[in-house]
Amino acid sequence: MVRVLVTRPEPGASRTALRLEAQGFQAIVLPLTKTVALPVEASVFPAAVAVAVTSANAVRHAPKALIATLAALPCHAVGKRTADACRAAGFRSVSEGPGDAEALAGAISNELAGKEMVYLCGRVRFPVFEERLAAAGVRFHAVETYDTVRLAYPDEEIVARLSNKPVDAVLLYSAKAAEALSPLNRRPSLRGLFENAEFLALSARVAKALDGVGGQEVRIASHPDEGAMLALLSLPR
């Protein structure tokens, strides 16, 4: 059975593990990052006509008081999972985007050109969404509700989680996770666990953050979503 290491934060890691197991893979969960809430004031944005959200974590970590001030505005979510999180948080009118931040910016730019909106986001994020909005003349307030931080594990815990057996593939969802994996791959006591693994990256930016994997194979998803990355698992190695 193909052993796949899942490095994304919880609760997403466990969801991915179930998805992998349903497809016949053996999933090993080892989150290399976690999301933490940032202090945010429940500011009022009287001129805002809409809200945009490109990560479900942005609403999960947002203070309820902030959501309450924004809940009546049209909410543009990047994709289905984020849209579901926005509805659960209390937004009354949520539209589901194409699943990609740049595509979402393109979809809402004409409607919001010359207007003001609120962007709920993380401290670590791709700049392309904001760049596309700015180029279209959309004024936005970026409200950072969470941060992504690296997790550290002693070698013994990693060996135990992997049952001291090599993994065949590693799923990497963020540049921070890729940066955290690279030193693990170089540790003498762990090298045998990763030396034959292929690394599957959500985007070129994530792949670029990998350092020290030598001649090992790195594959990049055709689209920056989990489905495209998991599809790489069924391709010939």
N, C-alpha and C positions, 0 to 999 in steps of 0.2 A: 504494500500500500504506500502511495506517495505521501511523504510527511511534509506538511506545509506549516511554516512558522508565521503566526499572525502577530504583527508588531503594533497595531493601532491601539489607541486608548480604549478603555472600557467606557460605556457599555457596548460600544461598537465591536470590540474584539470578540466578545462572546457571540454576538449575532453572526459575525463572519464565520466563526468556528462552526456554528450550526449549519450554515449554508454550505461550507466545505464538506462537512460530514454527510450531508444529504446528497452530495455529488460523488461520494465514494472516496474522499481524501481523509487522511488523518491529520487533524488540526492540533497544533500546539500553540497555546496562547502565551505570549510574552510581551506585554505592552512596553514599549520603549519610551513612551511619553504619556503624560496625563494632562487633562485640562483643569485649570483652576480659575475660580471666579475672581474678577478684578473689582475693586471698589468703584461703584458708579452712582452718581447722583441722579435722582429722578428729575432730570431737567425737563423744561417745557419748550417745545419748538413750535411757536404759534404760526410760523409761515410754512411749515412742512405740509406737503400734500400727499406724501406717500412714505412707505418704509420699505427698505430692501434688506434681505437676509440671505447670505451665501453659505451659512453653516448652521446646522441645527444647534450646535453648542452655543451660538450667540444668543438664542432665546432661552435655552436651558439655564444659562448662567445669568441672564438678565434679571435684575430686581423686579419683583412684582409691581412695585410702584411705577417703575419706568414703563413696563408693558401697559399698565393701566392708562398712562398718558398718551399712548400711541395706538391702542387697540382699535379705535374707530377708523383709523386711516387704512387705505388700501395697502396690503402687504404683498410684496413681490418676493417669492421664495425661489431659490435657485433650482430646486427639484422636489420630487415627491416627499422624500424623508424630511427635508427641511420644512416643506409646506405643512406636513402633519404636525411637526413640532410647533410651528407657529400657531396652528389652530388650537393645539392642546394648551399653549401658553395663554390664549385668550384673544388672539386677533380674530376679528369678525369677518373680514373679507380678504381671503388669501388666494392669490393666483400662483399656479405652479409653473416654474420656468423650465427651460430646456435641459437642465442638469449641469450646466457649465456657466461659470461666473461671467466670462467674456460674452457668451451668447446672451445671457440675461441682460447685461448692460446694453447690448445692441437692441434687444427686444423692447426695453423701456425708455431708451434715450429719446426717441421722437416724441413720445407722450409727455415726458418730463422736461424737455428742453426749456430752459429759462425759468424753471421752477425749482423749488427746494424740497429736499427729502432727507430722511434719517436713514443711515446705514448702520445696522447692528452687526458687529464683526469681532474678530479676535485680534489680539495684538500682533500675532504672526499671520500674515495673509499675503496673497498674490496682489501686486499693485495694478494689474491689468483692468480690473473692474472699475476702480476709481479713475484710472486714466481715460477709459472709454467714456465714462460719465462726464468728466471734466471737458473732454474734447467736444462733447455734444452740448455743452453749456448748461449741464445739470449741476445745480448747487447742492452739496450734501454735507451732512454732519456725520462723521464717522465716530460711532460710540463703541469703544472697545469694552466688551463685557467679560472677556476671558483671555487667559494666556495659555500657551502650550509649553510645558517644561519637560526636560529629560528626566528619565528614571534611571537609577543605577542599581545594579545587582552584583553581589559577590559571585565569583566563578562557581562556587559550590551550588548556589541556588539555580543558576542557569543550567548546569549539568543535570541537576535533579529534575528541573522542569522538562528538559529534553530527554529525560530517561537515559542520559549518557549515550544517545544514539544520534547519528548525523541526520540533518534535515535535507530534503530534496529541493525545497523552494522556500524563499522568504518574501513575504508581502510587505512592501514599504509604501506608506501612504503620505509621508511628509518628509521634508528635508531634514527636520530635526531627528526623526527616527533613523534616517539614513546616516546622519552624523553620529548618532549613538551606536549604530551597529558596527561601523568601521573599526573602532578600537577593539570591540569584542572579537571581530574576525581575526585580529592580529595577536590576541592573547594566546600564548603557547598552550595553555591548558584547555582552550576552547577551539583551537584551530581545526581539529578533526571533526567538529560538529558542523562546520560551515564550508569546508574546503571543496566539496563537490556540489554545493547548492547553487541554484540559479536565483538571481535577484530580480524580482518583478516590481517595477516602479510605477507609481500612479501617473507620473509626468516626467518630462525631460529634466525639469528643475530638481525633482527628487533624485533621479538617477545621477545628476551631476554632483550631488552632495555625498555620494558614495566615494570613499577614499580607502585605498588599501585592499581592494578585492582582487587585485592582480588580473590574471587572465580569465577570471570567472565570468560567466555570462550574465549580462544585465539586459533585461527586456523592458520595454516601455509600453504601457497601455496605449491603444489607439485613440482612446478618449479618456479624460481624467475622471473616470468613475470606476467603482469596484467591479461591476460586471465585465468591463473591458479588460481589467487586470486579471480577473479569474479566468477569462477566456484563454489567456496565455498558457494556463496550466494544461490545457488540452492539446496544445500544439506540440509537434515533435521537438525533442530537445536536441 
